[in-house]
Amino acid sequence: MTSAGPEIERLIQLLAKLPGLGPRSARRAVLHLLKKREVLMQPLAQALADADATVQACSICANLDVVDPCAVCASPARDPKILCVVQDVADVWALERASAFKGRYHVLGGVLSALDGVRPEDLNLATLAERAATAPVEEVILALPATVDGAATAHYVADRLAGLGVKVTSIARGVPVGGELDFLDDGTLAAALQSRRET
Amino acid sequence: MGDRPRRALTALRLAIFRNHAAVELALDRRMVALFGPNGAGKTNILEAVSLLAPGRGLRRAASEEIARRAGGAAAGAWAVSADLDLDGDVHRLGVGQDPAAPSRRLIRLNGAAASHADLGDLVRVTWLTPAQDRIFAGPRGERLKFFDRLVLGLSPGHGAAASRYERAMRERTKVLEEGGGDRAWLDGLEDEMAQRGGELALARAGLLDRLRAAIDARPSGAFPKSDLDLEGPIERLIADGAGLDAAVAELRARLFDARRRDARAGRALVGPHRTDFAARHRAKNMPAGDCSTGEQKALLVGLALAHGRALDAASGTAAPLLLLDEACAHLDEARRAALADELADLGVQAWLTGTDAGLFEAWGDRAQRFQVEEGAVREAQALA
């Protein structure tokens, strides 16, 4: 608690809810902002307002952008034959940073978890099935986390897409580039061996 | 000293750890004998060592319970740090309570933040505590946990596979509970359970073979030999020669068949979490659980020694640190002497506790001795 009045208290409370921030770091952040009003606090307030006014979820793939459909879905330079299914927008950003994928995305909005109350109807599965069943989509790549929930979701999605006439593939799991076998855990080594292929 | 033991702590430091405000032990890789009255804090020191390995330590305590209490409230965040010498390389390890989040732990390895799993490869620890004295007569789940901890000494990834298996199992139970019976979702969860479960069974079966070989390789000695078995359909299948793929397929099929039953029961009635680790006293030809407490203790000590030998023989894994809490309490003089010899022969850094220094006479100068009193630990000389 501070003795600085409800506005500052409210600001601290809200910042404390952000991932990675707690009450102590929120207090430090607020003081920092108040010391740098014109350089940081005001531009931040404006950026927040702008993002709130303009950012929306793409109605095709659920990616976030200021236009709908998003830039990826609308771009003719992106390969419409391949869809890459991911858990969240953060994964789209990661893959885009890597510039490794030239097709289009589909954001599920989470992974299945009965314990956390995420059921199939809570994910963007119906829209995925529609897109997969529609030309020109030929392949759906599953790029979901290698966790229990991610694996169960991948299995579920693959099942849902079976019979729609698309190839369903999964990204490889295993040895990271530049990685020495000695440093890897048993699970990764096992997965890497399992997904081996001919050279 | 030679190159044994291959894995040993050369220093141990505790801060705000149960009844020890600050303790520092300078060690020279010999075995460690801690003696002192009941309640002095000997087991606390063993617990501190056990917390260096992944898991909640030998008392399975939650982080908040450990910080020393001064007048009711915790007096700060607890911390354990140690220097570990593994095959000549010295590593600085640290595990402690996160001051900002009392239920969480901070881990450090050689000056950098690390995960507990990172320490898992370096710090392998096995322990025997009085709570386990009656493990053969007690609940199946406790015995299995004990056995899985032994497997961890050989395969550090076993713990991660077990966590994933349990998560998938809990998810499956919830999906079954909520009805709707989404087939594809259950298929996916059962696939994960089958993969991880198969790995668990394979790792367990592997250790069982090595334990049996280690037991049989020694002539009969002071510690009775046990006949060990894993009673579970998947482990059985592997013991009969099936490979991982066959084991996974079998488990997947069994889980599928069990859906309705498991939905009614509210839990999974089939799977490696239900395996029983069974032991028989070979010479007496009776289940270990039917033997006297003293005999059961002797069987357990024999098993711990066999485990050390099994790991030693297995692809050069250095034997784990062995924590034997009050192990000498039920052993007669002859068995204590045999224990000292076997541990020395095994070349492990064993940590032993007892109420009286006299219990460790047979160790001679093979063990460093420390007298533990409320709030203080001091090195003591061996009795002449």
Contacts between the chains, C-beta under 8 A, distances in Angstrom:
chain1	res1	chain2	res2	distance
A	22	B	100	6.9
A	24	B	100	7.0
A	112	B	185	6.1
A	112	B	188	7.7
A	113	B	171	6.7
A	114	B	171	5.0
A	114	B	174	3.6
A	114	B	175	4.6
A	114	B	178	6.6
A	114	B	185	8.0
A	115	B	170	6.1
A	115	B	171	5.9
A	115	B	174	5.6
A	120	B	182	6.4
A	120	B	185	6.7
A	147	B	164	8.0
A	148	B	164	5.2
A	148	B	167	4.5
A	148	B	168	4.9
A	148	B	171	6.9
A	148	B	189	7.9
A	148	B	192	5.5
A	149	B	167	7.9
A	149	B	171	7.2
A	151	B	188	6.8
A	151	B	191	7.5
A	151	B	192	5.2
A	152	B	168	7.1
A	152	B	171	6.8
A	152	B	185	6.7
A	152	B	188	3.8
A	152	B	189	4.9
A	152	B	191	7.8
A	152	B	192	6.0
A	153	B	188	7.1
A	154	B	188	7.3
A	155	B	184	7.1
A	155	B	187	6.1
A	155	B	188	2.9
A	155	B	191	5.7
A	155	B	192	7.9
A	156	B	182	7.9
A	156	B	184	4.8
A	156	B	185	5.3
A	156	B	187	7.8
A	156	B	188	5.0
A	159	B	184	3.8
A	159	B	187	6.6
A	159	B	188	7.6
A	160	B	184	6.6
A	185	B	117	6.8
A	185	B	156	7.7
A	185	B	157	5.5
A	185	B	160	6.7
A	186	B	155	6.3
A	186	B	156	7.1
A	186	B	157	2.7
A	186	B	158	7.8
A	186	B	160	7.3
A	186	B	161	7.4
A	187	B	157	5.8
A	187	B	160	5.8
A	187	B	161	6.7
A	187	B	164	7.9
A	190	B	199	7.1
